[in-house]
Amino acid sequence: MSESTITLVGNLATDPERRQTQGGTAVTSLRIASTERHIDKASGQWVDGDTTHINAVCWRGLVENVAQSLRKGDRVIVTGRLRERDFVVRDGDERYIYEIDVTEIGAALTFATVTIQKN
C-alpha cells in the first residue's frame, strides 16, 4: 500500500489556528501559499507566476510547537500525506479539497534564521 507523500515550500498565508476536534483531540490548521517563480526571458528578471494555496493540518506533538513557533508570512518546508476530503455545502453541492496531513514542518532557512529550543 502506498501513500501520496508531498513536500511543499511556501509562506504561511494565515496564522496557525489551534482548535480541538469534537472528540477533544488538539489540531493546528495552516494555509500555505506557494508561488512559482521564473525568469522572464525578455527582461531577464525574476517574476512571480501562479500561487497555489494548500490547507495543512498538524496533529500530536506538532500542535503546540507549530502554534507557538510560526506566524503568517513565515516561510516553511512541510512534508506530509496528501489527503482528499469531501464535504457538502449549504446548497447541497458536494465539494472536494486537498490538504496535507503534516508529518514534519520547519522554518525555511533560505531567508531567515531560527534558534532551536527543545521541549
N, CA, C and O atoms as a GROMACS GRO file, in nm:
protein
  476
    1MET      N    1   0.085  -0.117   0.000
    1MET     CA    2   0.000   0.000   0.000
    1MET      C    3   0.089   0.123   0.000
    1MET      O    4   0.183   0.132   0.079
    2SER      N    5   0.061   0.218  -0.088
    2SER     CA    6   0.143   0.339  -0.096
    2SER      C    7   0.063   0.461  -0.052
    2SER      O    8  -0.060   0.464  -0.059
    3GLU      N    9   0.135   0.560  -0.008
    3GLU     CA   10   0.074   0.686   0.032
    3GLU      C   11   0.119   0.795  -0.064
    3GLU      O   12   0.225   0.784  -0.125
    4SER      N   13   0.039   0.898  -0.076
    4SER     CA   14   0.076   1.013  -0.157
    4SER      C   15   0.147   1.113  -0.067
    4SER      O   16   0.082   1.193   0.001
    5THR      N   17   0.280   1.109  -0.067
    5THR     CA   18   0.359   1.199   0.016
    5THR      C   19   0.397   1.321  -0.066
    5THR      O   20   0.428   1.311  -0.185
    6ILE      N   21   0.394   1.437   0.000
    6ILE     CA   22   0.424   1.562  -0.068
    6ILE      C   23   0.514   1.646   0.020
    6ILE      O   24   0.504   1.643   0.143
    7THR      N   25   0.604   1.720  -0.043
    7THR     CA   26   0.685   1.820   0.026
    7THR      C   27   0.656   1.953  -0.041
    7THR      O   28   0.660   1.965  -0.163
    8LEU      N   29   0.627   2.053   0.040
    8LEU     CA   30   0.587   2.184  -0.010
    8LEU      C   31   0.668   2.292   0.059
    8LEU      O   32   0.686   2.287   0.181
    9VAL      N   33   0.717   2.388  -0.017
    9VAL     CA   34   0.783   2.505   0.038
    9VAL      C   35   0.696   2.624   0.005
    9VAL      O   36   0.657   2.644  -0.110
   10GLY      N   37   0.664   2.703   0.106
   10GLY     CA   38   0.579   2.820   0.082
   10GLY      C   39   0.571   2.906   0.207
   10GLY      O   40   0.638   2.880   0.307
   11ASN      N   41   0.489   3.009   0.199
   11ASN     CA   42   0.470   3.101   0.311
   11ASN      C   43   0.336   3.076   0.376
   11ASN      O   44   0.238   3.044   0.308
   12LEU      N   45   0.330   3.091   0.508
   12LEU     CA   46   0.202   3.077   0.576
   12LEU      C   47   0.113   3.194   0.537
   12LEU      O   48   0.150   3.310   0.555
   13ALA      N   49  -0.003   3.163   0.483
   13ALA     CA   50  -0.098   3.265   0.439
   13ALA      C   51  -0.184   3.314   0.555
   13ALA      O   52  -0.247   3.419   0.546
   14THR      N   53  -0.188   3.237   0.663
   14THR     CA   54  -0.263   3.272   0.783
   14THR      C   55  -0.182   3.231   0.905
   14THR      O   56  -0.090   3.150   0.895
   15ASP      N   57  -0.217   3.287   1.020
   15ASP     CA   58  -0.157   3.238   1.144
   15ASP      C   59  -0.207   3.096   1.168
   15ASP      O   60  -0.319   3.064   1.131
   16PRO      N   61  -0.125   3.011   1.230
   16PRO     CA   62  -0.173   2.878   1.266
   16PRO      C   63  -0.295   2.889   1.358
   16PRO      O   64  -0.297   2.972   1.449
   17GLU      N   65  -0.394   2.805   1.334
   17GLU     CA   66  -0.517   2.808   1.412
   17GLU      C   67  -0.527   2.679   1.493
   17GLU      O   68  -0.548   2.571   1.438
   18ARG      N   69  -0.513   2.692   1.625
   18ARG     CA   70  -0.522   2.576   1.713
   18ARG      C   71  -0.667   2.560   1.757
   18ARG      O   72  -0.732   2.657   1.797
   19ARG      N   73  -0.716   2.435   1.751
   19ARG     CA   74  -0.853   2.406   1.793
   19ARG      C   75  -0.859   2.262   1.840
   19ARG      O   76  -0.758   2.192   1.843
   20GLN      N   77  -0.979   2.218   1.876
   20GLN     CA   78  -0.998   2.079   1.916
   20GLN      C   79  -1.109   2.017   1.832
   20GLN      O   80  -1.206   2.084   1.794
   21THR      N   81  -1.093   1.889   1.803
   21THR     CA   82  -1.198   1.816   1.733
   21THR      C   83  -1.313   1.793   1.831
   21THR      O   84  -1.299   1.819   1.950
   22GLN      N   85  -1.426   1.743   1.780
   22GLN     CA   86  -1.539   1.713   1.868
   22GLN      C   87  -1.501   1.609   1.973
   22GLN      O   88  -1.559   1.605   2.081
   23GLY      N   89  -1.404   1.524   1.940
   23GLY     CA   90  -1.358   1.422   2.033
   23GLY      C   91  -1.254   1.472   2.132
   23GLY      O   92  -1.207   1.395   2.216
   24GLY      N   93  -1.216   1.599   2.123
   24GLY     CA   94  -1.121   1.657   2.216
   24GLY      C   95  -0.975   1.650   2.174
   24GLY      O   96  -0.888   1.687   2.253
   25THR      N   97  -0.947   1.605   2.053
   25THR     CA   98  -0.810   1.596   2.004
   25THR      C   99  -0.764   1.733   1.954
   25THR      O  100  -0.836   1.798   1.878
   26ALA      N  101  -0.646   1.776   1.996
   26ALA     CA  102  -0.592   1.904   1.953
   26ALA      C  103  -0.542   1.894   1.809
   26ALA      O  104  -0.485   1.793   1.768
   27VAL      N  105  -0.565   2.001   1.733
   27VAL     CA  106  -0.521   2.009   1.594
   27VAL      C  107  -0.487   2.154   1.562
   27VAL      O  108  -0.551   2.247   1.611
   28THR      N  109  -0.385   2.173   1.480
   28THR     CA  110  -0.350   2.306   1.432
   28THR      C  111  -0.365   2.307   1.281
   28THR      O  112  -0.311   2.221   1.211
   29SER      N  113  -0.440   2.406   1.232
   29SER     CA  114  -0.463   2.419   1.088
   29SER      C  115  -0.377   2.532   1.032
   29SER      O  116  -0.356   2.635   1.096
   30LEU      N  117  -0.328   2.510   0.911
   30LEU     CA  118  -0.244   2.608   0.841
   30LEU      C  119  -0.294   2.626   0.700
   30LEU      O  120  -0.359   2.537   0.644
   31ARG      N  121  -0.263   2.740   0.641
   31ARG     CA  122  -0.287   2.762   0.498
   31ARG      C  123  -0.154   2.811   0.442
   31ARG      O  124  -0.100   2.912   0.486
   32ILE      N  125  -0.102   2.737   0.345
   32ILE     CA  126   0.029   2.764   0.289
   32ILE      C  127   0.015   2.811   0.145
   32ILE      O  128  -0.054   2.749   0.064
   33ALA      N  129   0.082   2.921   0.114
   33ALA     CA  130   0.082   2.975  -0.022
   33ALA      C  131   0.218   2.947  -0.085
   33ALA      O  132   0.322   2.981  -0.028
   34SER      N  133   0.216   2.886  -0.201
   34SER     CA  134   0.339   2.856  -0.273
   34SER      C  135   0.330   2.921  -0.412
   34SER      O  136   0.242   2.888  -0.492
   35THR      N  137   0.422   3.013  -0.439
   35THR     CA  138   0.420   3.088  -0.564
   35THR      C  139   0.535   3.044  -0.653
   35THR      O  140   0.651   3.045  -0.611
   36GLU      N  141   0.501   3.008  -0.774
   36GLU     CA  142   0.601   2.969  -0.873
   36GLU      C  143   0.678   3.095  -0.916
   36GLU      O  144   0.618   3.201  -0.935
   37ARG      N  145   0.809   3.084  -0.930
   37ARG     CA  146   0.890   3.196  -0.978
   37ARG      C  147   0.973   3.147  -1.096
   37ARG      O  148   1.021   3.034  -1.099
   38HIS      N  149   0.989   3.236  -1.194
   38HIS     CA  150   1.071   3.201  -1.310
   38HIS      C  151   1.133   3.328  -1.367
   38HIS      O  152   1.091   3.439  -1.335
   39ILE      N  153   1.233   3.310  -1.451
   39ILE     CA  154   1.299   3.424  -1.514
   39ILE      C  155   1.226   3.458  -1.643
   39ILE      O  156   1.205   3.371  -1.728
   40ASP      N  157   1.188   3.583  -1.656
   40ASP     CA  158   1.126   3.633  -1.778
   40ASP      C  159   1.237   3.645  -1.884
   40ASP      O  160   1.332   3.720  -1.866
   41LYS      N  161   1.223   3.570  -1.992
   41LYS     CA  162   1.328   3.568  -2.095
   41LYS      C  163   1.350   3.705  -2.157
   41LYS      O  164   1.463   3.739  -2.193
   42ALA      N  165   1.244   3.784  -2.171
   42ALA     CA  166   1.256   3.916  -2.234
   42ALA      C  167   1.333   4.014  -2.146
   42ALA      O  168   1.419   4.087  -2.195
   43SER      N  169   1.301   4.016  -2.017
   43SER     CA  170   1.362   4.116  -1.928
   43SER      C  171   1.482   4.061  -1.850
   43SER      O  172   1.564   4.138  -1.801
   44GLY      N  173   1.491   3.928  -1.838
   44GLY     CA  174   1.596   3.868  -1.757
   44GLY      C  175   1.571   3.879  -1.608
   44GLY      O  176   1.659   3.846  -1.528
   45GLN      N  177   1.453   3.925  -1.569
   45GLN     CA  178   1.418   3.945  -1.428
   45GLN      C  179   1.334   3.828  -1.376
   45GLN      O  180   1.261   3.764  -1.452
   46TRP      N  181   1.345   3.804  -1.246
   46TRP     CA  182   1.259   3.705  -1.182
   46TRP      C  183   1.118   3.762  -1.172
   46TRP      O  184   1.101   3.879  -1.135
   47VAL      N  185   1.018   3.680  -1.205
   47VAL     CA  186   0.878   3.723  -1.194
   47VAL      C  187   0.798   3.612  -1.124
   47VAL      O  188   0.831   3.494  -1.131
   48ASP      N  189   0.692   3.657  -1.056
   48ASP     CA  190   0.604   3.562  -0.989
   48ASP      C  191   0.507   3.502  -1.089
   48ASP      O  192   0.457   3.570  -1.179
   49GLY      N  193   0.481   3.373  -1.072
   49GLY     CA  194   0.381   3.304  -1.152
   49GLY      C  195   0.256   3.282  -1.068
   49GLY      O  196   0.220   3.366  -0.986
   50ASP      N  197   0.190   3.172  -1.089
   50ASP     CA  198   0.068   3.140  -1.018
   50ASP      C  199   0.097   3.102  -0.873
   50ASP      O  200   0.202   3.047  -0.842
   51THR      N  201   0.002   3.134  -0.786
   51THR     CA  202   0.011   3.096  -0.645
   51THR      C  203  -0.088   2.985  -0.616
   51THR      O  204  -0.205   2.994  -0.654
   52THR      N  205  -0.042   2.882  -0.548
   52THR     CA  206  -0.127   2.772  -0.505
   52THR      C  207  -0.140   2.779  -0.355
   52THR      O  208  -0.040   2.789  -0.283
   53HIS      N  209  -0.265   2.772  -0.306
   53HIS     CA  210  -0.290   2.770  -0.161
   53HIS      C  211  -0.330   2.628  -0.121
   53HIS      O  212  -0.420   2.568  -0.180
   54ILE      N  213  -0.261   2.576  -0.020
   54ILE     CA  214  -0.288   2.440   0.028
   54ILE      C  215  -0.316   2.446   0.177
   54ILE      O  216  -0.244   2.512   0.252
   55ASN      N  217  -0.421   2.378   0.219
   55ASN     CA  218  -0.450   2.365   0.362
   55ASN      C  219  -0.366   2.252   0.418
   55ASN      O  220  -0.337   2.155   0.349
   56ALA      N  221  -0.326   2.267   0.544
   56ALA     CA  222  -0.248   2.164   0.611
   56ALA      C  223  -0.297   2.151   0.754
   56ALA      O  224  -0.344   2.249   0.814
   57VAL      N  225  -0.287   2.031   0.810
   57VAL     CA  226  -0.327   2.007   0.948
   57VAL      C  227  -0.214   1.936   1.022
   57VAL      O  228  -0.148   1.847   0.968
   58CYS      N  229  -0.193   1.978   1.146
   58CYS     CA  230  -0.090   1.920   1.232
   58CYS      C  231  -0.157   1.854   1.350
   58CYS      O  232  -0.251   1.908   1.408
   59TRP      N  233  -0.108   1.737   1.386
   59TRP     CA  234  -0.163   1.660   1.496
   59TRP      C  235  -0.052   1.628   1.595
   59TRP      O  236   0.065   1.656   1.571
   60ARG      N  237  -0.091   1.571   1.707
   60ARG     CA  238   0.000   1.518   1.807
   60ARG      C  239   0.102   1.623   1.853
   60ARG      O  240   0.064   1.735   1.885
   61GLY      N  241   0.229   1.587   1.857
   61GLY     CA  242   0.332   1.675   1.910
   61GLY      C  243   0.354   1.803   1.832
   61GLY      O  244   0.411   1.899   1.885
   62LEU      N  245   0.310   1.806   1.709
   62LEU     CA  246   0.328   1.927   1.628
   62LEU      C  247   0.234   2.041   1.668
   62LEU      O  248   0.265   2.157   1.645
   63VAL      N  249   0.121   2.009   1.728
   63VAL     CA  250   0.015   2.107   1.753
   63VAL      C  251   0.067   2.229   1.828
   63VAL      O  252   0.056   2.341   1.777
   64GLU      N  253   0.122   2.210   1.945
   64GLU     CA  254   0.168   2.323   2.026
   64GLU      C  255   0.292   2.388   1.967
   64GLU      O  256   0.303   2.511   1.965
   65ASN      N  257   0.386   2.307   1.918
   65ASN     CA  258   0.509   2.363   1.863
   65ASN      C  259   0.482   2.455   1.745
   65ASN      O  260   0.541   2.562   1.736
   66VAL      N  261   0.394   2.414   1.655
   66VAL     CA  262   0.361   2.497   1.540
   66VAL      C  263   0.287   2.623   1.584
   66VAL      O  264   0.318   2.733   1.538
   67ALA      N  265   0.189   2.608   1.672
   67ALA     CA  266   0.111   2.723   1.717
   67ALA      C  267   0.198   2.826   1.788
   67ALA      O  268   0.172   2.946   1.777
   68GLN      N  269   0.301   2.782   1.859
   68GLN     CA  270   0.388   2.874   1.932
   68GLN      C  271   0.502   2.929   1.846
   68GLN      O  272   0.556   3.035   1.878
   69SER      N  273   0.539   2.860   1.740
   69SER     CA  274   0.661   2.895   1.666
   69SER      C  275   0.639   2.972   1.537
   69SER      O  276   0.724   3.052   1.499
   70LEU      N  277   0.528   2.950   1.470
   70LEU     CA  278   0.511   3.004   1.335
   70LEU      C  279   0.400   3.107   1.328
   70LEU      O  280   0.302   3.100   1.403
   71ARG      N  281   0.415   3.203   1.237
   71ARG     CA  282   0.317   3.310   1.216
   71ARG      C  283   0.296   3.334   1.067
   71ARG      O  284   0.377   3.292   0.984
   72LYS      N  285   0.188   3.401   1.036
   72LYS     CA  286   0.157   3.440   0.898
   72LYS      C  287   0.280   3.507   0.836
   72LYS      O  288   0.344   3.592   0.897
   73GLY      N  289   0.311   3.465   0.713
   73GLY     CA  290   0.425   3.520   0.640
   73GLY      C  291   0.552   3.439   0.653
   73GLY      O  292   0.642   3.454   0.570
   74ASP      N  293   0.562   3.354   0.756
   74ASP     CA  294   0.682   3.272   0.773
   74ASP      C  295   0.695   3.173   0.658
   74ASP      O  296   0.597   3.113   0.615
   75ARG      N  297   0.818   3.156   0.610
   75ARG     CA  298   0.846   3.059   0.505
   75ARG      C  299   0.871   2.924   0.570
   75ARG      O  300   0.952   2.913   0.662
   76VAL      N  301   0.804   2.820   0.521
   76VAL     CA  302   0.812   2.688   0.582
   76VAL      C  303   0.838   2.580   0.477
   76VAL      O  304   0.812   2.598   0.358
   77ILE      N  305   0.889   2.469   0.526
   77ILE     CA  306   0.901   2.346   0.447
   77ILE      C  307   0.813   2.244   0.518
   77ILE      O  308   0.829   2.218   0.637
   78VAL      N  309   0.720   2.186   0.444
   78VAL     CA  310   0.622   2.094   0.500
   78VAL      C  311   0.629   1.962   0.425
   78VAL      O  312   0.633   1.959   0.302
   79THR      N  313   0.630   1.852   0.500
   79THR     CA  314   0.621   1.719   0.442
   79THR      C  315   0.505   1.646   0.508
   79THR      O  316   0.486   1.656   0.630
   80GLY      N  317   0.430   1.575   0.428
   80GLY     CA  318   0.319   1.501   0.484
   80GLY      C  319   0.246   1.420   0.380
   80GLY      O  320   0.290   1.406   0.266
   81ARG      N  321   0.132   1.367   0.421
   81ARG     CA  322   0.049   1.286   0.333
   81ARG      C  323  -0.057   1.374   0.268
   81ARG      O  324  -0.126   1.450   0.337
   82LEU      N  325  -0.070   1.364   0.139
   82LEU     CA  326  -0.173   1.438   0.067
   82LEU      C  327  -0.305   1.365   0.083
   82LEU      O  328  -0.314   1.246   0.053
   83ARG      N  329  -0.406   1.435   0.131
   83ARG     CA  330  -0.538   1.376   0.155
   83ARG      C  331  -0.643   1.453   0.078
   83ARG      O  332  -0.634   1.574   0.061
   84GLU      N  333  -0.743   1.380   0.031
   84GLU     CA  334  -0.861   1.441  -0.031
   84GLU      C  335  -0.974   1.432   0.070
   84GLU      O  336  -1.000   1.326   0.128
   85ARG      N  337  -1.042   1.544   0.089
   85ARG     CA  338  -1.154   1.546   0.183
   85ARG      C  339  -1.276   1.599   0.108
   85ARG      O  340  -1.267   1.698   0.035
   86ASP      N  341  -1.389   1.534   0.126
   86ASP     CA  342  -1.511   1.580   0.061
   86ASP      C  343  -1.610   1.629   0.166
   86ASP      O  344  -1.610   1.583   0.280
   87PHE      N  345  -1.694   1.723   0.124
   87PHE     CA  346  -1.796   1.778   0.213
   87PHE      C  347  -1.910   1.833   0.129
   87PHE      O  348  -1.895   1.852   0.008
   88VAL      N  349  -2.022   1.858   0.192
   88VAL     CA  350  -2.139   1.911   0.124
   88VAL      C  351  -2.162   2.054   0.172
   88VAL      O  352  -2.165   2.079   0.292
   89VAL      N  353  -2.178   2.147   0.078
   89VAL     CA  354  -2.203   2.286   0.113
   89VAL      C  355  -2.353   2.309   0.130
   89VAL      O  356  -2.433   2.220   0.101
   90ARG      N  357  -2.390   2.426   0.178
   90ARG     CA  358  -2.529   2.457   0.211
   90ARG      C  359  -2.629   2.429   0.100
   90ARG      O  360  -2.740   2.383   0.126
   91ASP      N  361  -2.589   2.456  -0.025
   91ASP     CA  362  -2.683   2.436  -0.136
   91ASP      C  363  -2.692   2.290  -0.180
   91ASP      O  364  -2.761   2.258  -0.276
   92GLY      N  365  -2.620   2.201  -0.109
   92GLY     CA  366  -2.628   2.059  -0.138
   92GLY      C  367  -2.520   2.007  -0.232
   92GLY      O  368  -2.510   1.886  -0.253
   93ASP      N  369  -2.439   2.097  -0.289
   93ASP     CA  370  -2.331   2.054  -0.378
   93ASP      C  371  -2.220   1.987  -0.299
   93ASP      O  372  -2.186   2.029  -0.188
   94GLU      N  373  -2.164   1.882  -0.358
   94GLU     CA  374  -2.052   1.814  -0.295
   94GLU      C  375  -1.922   1.878  -0.344
   94GLU      O  376  -1.906   1.901  -0.464
   95ARG      N  377  -1.831   1.907  -0.252
   95ARG     CA  378  -1.704   1.969  -0.285
   95ARG      C  379  -1.590   1.883  -0.235
   95ARG      O  380  -1.607   1.800  -0.145
   96TYR      N  381  -1.474   1.903  -0.295
   96TYR     CA  382  -1.354   1.829  -0.258
   96TYR      C  383  -1.240   1.927  -0.236
   96TYR      O  384  -1.227   2.025  -0.310
   97ILE      N  385  -1.159   1.902  -0.136
   97ILE     CA  386  -1.038   1.979  -0.117
   97ILE      C  387  -0.924   1.882  -0.090
   97ILE      O  388  -0.944   1.770  -0.043
   98TYR      N  389  -0.805   1.929  -0.120
   98TYR     CA  390  -0.685   1.854  -0.086
   98TYR      C  391  -0.616   1.926   0.028
   98TYR      O  392  -0.610   2.049   0.032
   99GLU      N  393  -0.562   1.848   0.121
   99GLU     CA  394  -0.488   1.907   0.231
   99GLU      C  395  -0.372   1.814   0.266
   99GLU      O  396  -0.372   1.696   0.231
  100ILE      N  397  -0.275   1.870   0.335
  100ILE     CA  398  -0.159   1.792   0.378
  100ILE      C  399  -0.176   1.756   0.524
  100ILE      O  400  -0.197   1.843   0.608
  101ASP      N  401  -0.167   1.629   0.555
  101ASP     CA  402  -0.162   1.580   0.692
  101ASP      C  403  -0.013   1.582   0.728
  101ASP      O  404   0.062   1.491   0.693
  102VAL      N  405   0.028   1.686   0.799
  102VAL     CA  406   0.169   1.716   0.819
  102VAL      C  407   0.238   1.613   0.909
  102VAL      O  408   0.188   1.579   1.016
  103THR      N  409   0.353   1.563   0.861
  103THR     CA  410   0.437   1.476   0.944
  103THR      C  411   0.558   1.553   0.995
  103THR      O  412   0.607   1.524   1.104
  104GLU      N  413   0.607   1.650   0.919
  104GLU     CA  414   0.720   1.735   0.960
  104GLU      C  415   0.700   1.874   0.904
  104GLU      O  416   0.650   1.890   0.792
  105ILE      N  417   0.739   1.975   0.982
  105ILE     CA  418   0.732   2.113   0.937
  105ILE      C  419   0.845   2.190   1.002
  105ILE      O  420   0.879   2.166   1.118
  106GLY      N  421   0.903   2.282   0.927
  106GLY     CA  422   1.010   2.364   0.983
  106GLY      C  423   1.022   2.494   0.907
  106GLY      O  424   0.971   2.508   0.796
  107ALA      N  425   1.089   2.587   0.969
  107ALA     CA  426   1.114   2.715   0.904
  107ALA      C  427   1.215   2.694   0.791
  107ALA      O  428   1.314   2.623   0.808
  108ALA      N  429   1.189   2.754   0.677
  108ALA     CA  430   1.283   2.750   0.566
  108ALA      C  431   1.394   2.851   0.596
  108ALA      O  432   1.365   2.965   0.631
  109LEU      N  433   1.518   2.811   0.583
  109LEU     CA  434   1.629   2.894   0.625
  109LEU      C  435   1.698   2.969   0.512
  109LEU      O  436   1.806   3.025   0.533
  110THR      N  437   1.640   2.972   0.394
  110THR     CA  438   1.699   3.045   0.283
  110THR      C  439   1.703   3.195   0.313
  110THR      O  440   1.801   3.262   0.280
  111PHE      N  441   1.598   3.248   0.376
  111PHE     CA  442   1.590   3.391   0.402
  111PHE      C  443   1.569   3.423   0.550
  111PHE      O  444   1.527   3.535   0.582
  112ALA      N  445   1.597   3.329   0.640
  112ALA     CA  446   1.572   3.353   0.782
  112ALA      C  447   1.664   3.265   0.866
  112ALA      O  448   1.724   3.170   0.817
  113THR      N  449   1.674   3.300   0.993
  113THR     CA  450   1.746   3.216   1.089
  113THR      C  451   1.650   3.181   1.201
  113THR      O  452   1.551   3.251   1.222
  114VAL      N  453   1.678   3.074   1.272
  114VAL     CA  454   1.596   3.034   1.386
  114VAL      C  455   1.687   2.992   1.500
  114VAL      O  456   1.803   2.959   1.480
  115THR      N  457   1.633   2.994   1.617
  115THR     CA  458   1.700   2.941   1.734
  115THR      C  459   1.619   2.822   1.783
  115THR      O  460   1.500   2.835   1.809
  116ILE      N  461   1.682   2.707   1.794
  116ILE     CA  462   1.614   2.585   1.834
  116ILE      C  463   1.602   2.582   1.987
  116ILE      O  464   1.699   2.603   2.059
  117GLN      N  465   1.482   2.554   2.034
  117GLN     CA  466   1.458   2.537   2.177
  117GLN      C  467   1.386   2.404   2.193
  117GLN      O  468   1.271   2.389   2.150
  118LYS      N  469   1.451   2.307   2.254
  118LYS     CA  470   1.391   2.175   2.271
  118LYS      C  471   1.288   2.177   2.382
  118LYS      O  472   1.304   2.248   2.481
  119ASN      N  473   1.182   2.099   2.365
  119ASN     CA  474   1.077   2.088   2.468
  119ASN      C  475   1.122   1.996   2.578
  119ASN      O  476   1.047   1.974   2.674
   0.00000   0.00000   0.00000
